[in-house]
Amino acid sequence: CPLGPALLFVKTSQGKGEGRRFYACSACRDRRDCNFFQWEDEKVSETRLAAREKYNRNHQPSFTHRQNVERYKKFILLPLPERRFCQESEWENHSGHQFLCGISTAQLQTPSQLLYPLENKKTNAQYLFTDRSCQFLLDLIIDLGFRRVLSVGTPRLHEMIQSKVSQEEDFRVRSLLLDIDFRYSQFYTEDEFCHYNMFNHYFFGGEAAHETCRKFLHQDNGERVIMVTDPPFGGLVEALAFSFKKLMAMWSETEKEGRNSQEMPMVWIFPYFFESRILEFFPSFSMMDYQVDYDNHALYKHGKTGRRQSPVRMFTNLTPSMIVLPVEEGYRFCTICQRYVSSGNQHCEICNSCTSKDGRRWKHCVLCKKCVKPSWFHCNNCKCCALQSHVCEKTDAGCFVCGKAGHKRSTCPSLSHT
């Protein structure tokens, strides 16, 4: 499809076994965004293949990356009053679009503030870091001695680094942005940006873009490089993990002795309730308590209380004790866990861990043998903790996928993987 190779899914019905497998767009879960669909065992006619190829060609950008770079060079030579920028699209009809005039050089260095964010939650979800979160990440990167950042879906972090490179002569950190939003090709060269789909590890620029990424990771024999990624929260964790492992494998190809036994340093930014899924694919990762917040998201804001706090966290294979969280924001160091935690995250002596995930103080349930949210109570019918207002599960209720009892759909062994 226009977004690269499709993924293999399965169409299931309750209690009816494995179901039928099909291919669909890797990034779009909504058919209105991409209508690609093909049964796995379906024979596709030459006519349909030709129509598909034509459709894909018609849904590509009008300009290549190199052409956009040349357009940028001409744009900055224009007198300030003649510099006009469409915030919505670079290749469609601009009638009715929002324009900005008199674009300064400083504005060109912050493209995420010029472009309208794409806010499809499952495909693009361009919720952009606040300056607070972005600066924290950059300070952490610098303090830990990293000098190159593979910015996967983190345009605001990339532009902060690029801005400092142009303004501070002694600034040594460099960044390469991999992002599905081709509009960024209007602002960055082919050595600074690669058009990339993180759901299927697809470089739209082909082998040349792949080689750009490989060279970036292999500089200085692969030393002092870290990957920072902020995927759409509606994305498939398994598909994302597959791509991130491919990028890690690209890094591990360097010839340094013992490299294959190491993992590329990485920070994956995602909501805390995906912890078990992320650890399933990256067992070496830990979740940090730092709350990541976003400029253009109504709920994901730092400083709110209770359930209105941002649920977004950092998952990383870096040593937890090395990640110093700001004390002025209420974080403290737990000497037993050897990591920084939020002020409300109290150490449980029974679990021998700081157990809170959402910033509130959790309580230990003796029957469940674990800590649970403060608003939960043990239900003897369900034999687990839940909200008091919950509806008890029927004892004969089975999994939606296979119909069997003892597990939920999300953990069904019959559920096909992408």
Steps between C-alpha positions, in 0.01 A plus 500: 500500500620863495658448846712203395470124562178386665477291819331164545198495734228249585124547501362311802157413635427383854548126540566438131867410507778673313301712254602623156823689440528817295738780409426862589684831531778492759427847638128572446244311704214694339396407145415865437871581528624207291264245342764238417362152567593158364428151630818298550387224264346736243624500141535857376443566130747691283236770449460549874876506552538767232221705658667468840835617364333798335318585825826483696677728252218753517523509880867591518630855562530726196862586580794279590708565810780645289258731320367620834854579615551710185169677560615581855823652372305725263246586770756638746636731228161670464436838665315454831164636373498241219554200728158333526441154646193276487454329836280222368648344187794529266350337191119533501282788381559781750165674466350550846825403678662695783809700394776662699685796351839655569658171615824571687810280514424426866153372403652271238705339778181398684292328229283316754356840591445597137324180394151404613542178707354185348286368785369166376555307824594171334704610198675831562395632841740792495468597862807714548720512810477807719823696542520351852504138381713572196764684702504223761565238230777705342664572837486128581658412165782750555560405866533132407760580236305421184596695190261367238122457527291286267173690537222261394173693490634775730512811275505752784805339663671493160430866431623602847829324426521651148431846638779470759740372232441816294518739797772351724838440343614253768179293502600145407175301493363402158161357404340305215121517480302198377135596455194408294415868442666587171434872557822511704696444179431868429726599792771235527759357264524133408767459771266644766164339418381166361138438403430186706208281608571362848219242473672298227862627504453652157727771359306684229829624354616145432855377538646852504296596808575165664871562445469851649359348818760223507790746463358720774483204741848379406683831553775475764465122481145519637602667825301768686179465297150464645159443343206705634153414370150631566255285297125561459334350808241318287773312314562127522773435756615183326544676165688786664725260692582318176616825337698614803680167511586544132654840578687347793629224272618764252701658783641166621658437159796715601818303531582578861576181694213391722248734337258217412446427869395859571180691439500839338410758768137596457218704652145403397236752608157342550211483752573302818212258439696348210780395736434125483484507119826692464680275751375199306716608205776681692551318835804716580290820508384683811226759535598835648258715703567818300176643360537600136255771395389652171416849376201406288334229709219602735562224756869410480624786715751500785396629841139382500390286793351153537381334184545819297877477508677414177520119468796522261831360624851411387592136439872446468784249511724758667594432863214655705732655759667702224176679411479795739148644522448864609460528877327838458214316326451265793714205398720330759761223501403164650817346642346151504375503139803706390293727281316831509126478565210744536429639848177298530667174402571346841717191539300187587691277741297194399552544125849641568441759231361848434184368340294801388461546125283812485659732758253424781585295809388141440395253772594138550231232467589190701259281302625616159858493631580830330443875525194646332355844428366683808147507356485121456359246744520124510199326346438148628292413193769601251781393737694815420498873572284736297295818529202471733270594212626220274273227361612158620608265226283194455679184598407339168608799290778408260753677282346700215741341249500129586210473745709331768510615863802605700632785292399818319517583130823698537687192627324235288750240372289465184530870413701533181804724507580761237 
